[in-house]
Amino acid sequence: MKVLVIGASGRLGAAAASALSQHHEVIEASRSGEVQVDLSDTASIASMFERIGRVDAVIACTGAVPFKPLAGLSPDDFRAGINDKVLGQVNLVQTGTPYVNDGGSFTLTTGVLAREPIVTGVVASLANGALESFVMAAAAELPRGIRINAVSPSVLEEATDYHSYFPGFVRISSEDAGQAYVKSVDGIQTGRVIPLG
Ligand SMILES: NC(=O)c1ccc[n+]([C@@H]2O[C@H](COP(=O)([O-])OP(=O)(O)OC[C@H]3O[C@@H](n4cnc5c(N)ncnc54)[C@H](OP(=O)(O)O)[C@@H]3O)[C@@H](O)[C@H]2O)c1
C-alpha cells in the first residue's frame, strides 16, 4: 500500500512511519520535510495530493494545543487549539478524501486526555474529544469503503519533557504506538478510537 504519514518528522509520526514502512511504501510529509504540507491551509493539502497522487492510507500525527490552567485560558487559546489540532486533521480528511483509493483509510491522532484529565490539559481534552466524535460520525459517511479511525495514546516513553505533567500515566513505547497505526491501516475497523494506555 502507499501510505502518507503527515507529521512523520515528529515523535508519533516517526513511530508510525517506521512501523508501516516494514510492509508498505511510506511517504513522509510535514511543513518542512521533503514532501511539504501545512494542514492549516486547504490549498497546501490539495497541492500536496496533486504532487504525490492517490494513496491508500493517510495518517495525521499533528496537532499543537496550549497547555495552561483553566483560569488562564483565553478564547484565543481555545481557538488556537481547535484550529490546529481539530480543524487541521478535519481539513485533511475533507480535502484528502478524493485522493484516497477505494477501500483506503484515514488515521487521525488524538490522545489519552480525551478520557483522563491533567492540570493544564483542558484544551487538549477538548480537541481530542472533538476529533474522536468526528471520527465516529465521519465513518458513517465516507464514500467508497474508506475507513477512518483515531489512535489515542498515553504519553510516549521518549516524550520525557511531558512526563511531569502526566503523573502515574502509563508510558507508551514508540514500537507500541507504531503498531496502533498498523492496526488502523491494515485492519478492518472504522469509526473507532484505538486507545493506548
Ligand atoms: N508525544 C506524545 O507523548 C503524545 C501522546 C499522545 C498524543 N500525542 C499527540 O500526537 C500528536 C503529535 O505529537 P508529537 O509529540 O509526535 O508531536 P511532534 O513531535 O511535535 O511532531 C509534530 C509533527 O507534525 C508536523 N506538523 C506540525 N504542524 C503541522 C502542520 N500544520 N501541517 C503539517 N505538519 C505539521 C511537524 O513537522 P513540521 O514542524 O516540520 O511541520 C512534526 O513532524 C499531537 O496531536 C499530540 O497531542 C502525543
The ligand as a Gaussian input file, in Angstrom:
#p B3LYP/6-31G(d) Opt

LIG

0 1
 N        4.189000      12.799000      22.213000
 C        3.290000      12.192000      22.986000
 O        3.630000      11.599000      24.042000
 C        1.835000      12.178000      22.583000
 C        0.960000      11.337000      23.285000
 C       -0.387000      11.336000      22.925000
 C       -0.823000      12.125000      21.876000
 N        0.058000      12.939000      21.228000
 C       -0.468000      13.755000      20.129000
 O        0.158000      13.349000      18.931000
 C        0.301000      14.464000      18.046000
 C        1.768000      14.555000      17.635000
 O        2.559000      14.668000      18.812000
 P        4.156000      14.538000      18.746000
 O        4.642000      14.565000      20.142000
 O        4.536000      13.418000      17.833000
 O        4.476000      15.943000      18.044000
 P        5.871000      16.487000      17.485000
 O        6.993000      15.591000      17.895000
 O        5.903000      17.930000      17.822000
 O        5.682000      16.351000      15.882000
 C        4.692000      17.059000      15.189000
 C        4.843000      16.739000      13.704000
 O        3.801000      17.386000      12.972000
 C        4.367000      18.268000      11.979000
 N        3.425000      19.390000      11.892000
 C        3.111000      20.276000      12.867000
 N        2.191000      21.151000      12.439000
 C        1.903000      20.811000      11.155000
 C        1.042000      21.345000      10.166000
 N        0.260000      22.430000      10.396000
 N        0.979000      20.742000       8.956000
 C        1.750000      19.664000       8.680000
 N        2.603000      19.116000       9.579000
 C        2.684000      19.687000      10.795000
 C        5.766000      18.596000      12.496000
 O        6.692000      18.910000      11.485000
 P        6.902000      20.417000      10.941000
 O        7.125000      21.295000      12.142000
 O        8.066000      20.299000      10.009000
 O        5.641000      20.740000      10.217000
 C        6.149000      17.227000      13.101000
 O        6.546000      16.353000      12.058000
 C       -0.213000      15.683000      18.825000
 O       -1.546000      15.908000      18.458000
 C       -0.133000      15.237000      20.279000
 O       -1.100000      15.865000      21.075000
 C        1.376000      12.978000      21.531000

